């Protein structure tokens, strides 16, 4: 059985995250938004709140858990990227939140952990 590449695992993890967010009543409005400062995996609306979502997917814990891999510096960068994304939009949001969805896949199915307001 061929192993799944890291890129394929990451893409599959993002698909699982999008499906999960939609089941939670959020509306995904952008994906893989990039600028010269970095990338936002998922941008969603949760009522009047803009939600910037970092998705981390792991198939082993050899380098720590998926959640542990999101550093305070990464969260700060996501907040800055959210501000940059907002400058490209005509609408506004009452609040901005940074969430992390950590996915771990060891034996088929994904285990998902959603941390709202990670910073």
Residue, then its C-alpha position, 0 to 999 in steps of 0.5 A: x500500500x502506497x503511503x500518502x504524500x505530505x501534500x496529499x495528507x495536507x489537502x485531505x486534512x483541509x477538506x475534512x476541516x472545511x466539511x467540519x466548519x460547514x457542519x458547525x454553521x460557518x460559511x467558508x469564504x476563501x481558501x489558501x489565500x496567499x500574499x508575500x507575507x504568507x498563507x491563510x488555509x481557510x477564511x470563514x464567517x461565523x455570524x459577524x465574526x471573521x475566522x482565520x483557520x490554520x489547519x495542521x494535519x499529521x500522520x505521526x507524532x514523531x515531530x509532536x502533535x498537530x496542535x503543538x506544531x502551531x507556534x505563538x509566532x505562527x498565530x501572530x502571523x495569522x493575525x497579521x495576514x487576517x488584517x492584510x486580507x481584510x484590506x482586500x475586502x469591501x465588507x467589514x466584520x465585527x470581530x476577527x478570530x484565529x482558530x486552529x484545526x488539528x487533525x491526526x490520522x494514524x489508522x484511517x480516520x482523522x481525529x479532529x481538535x478545533x481550538x477557537x480563538x487560539x490567540 
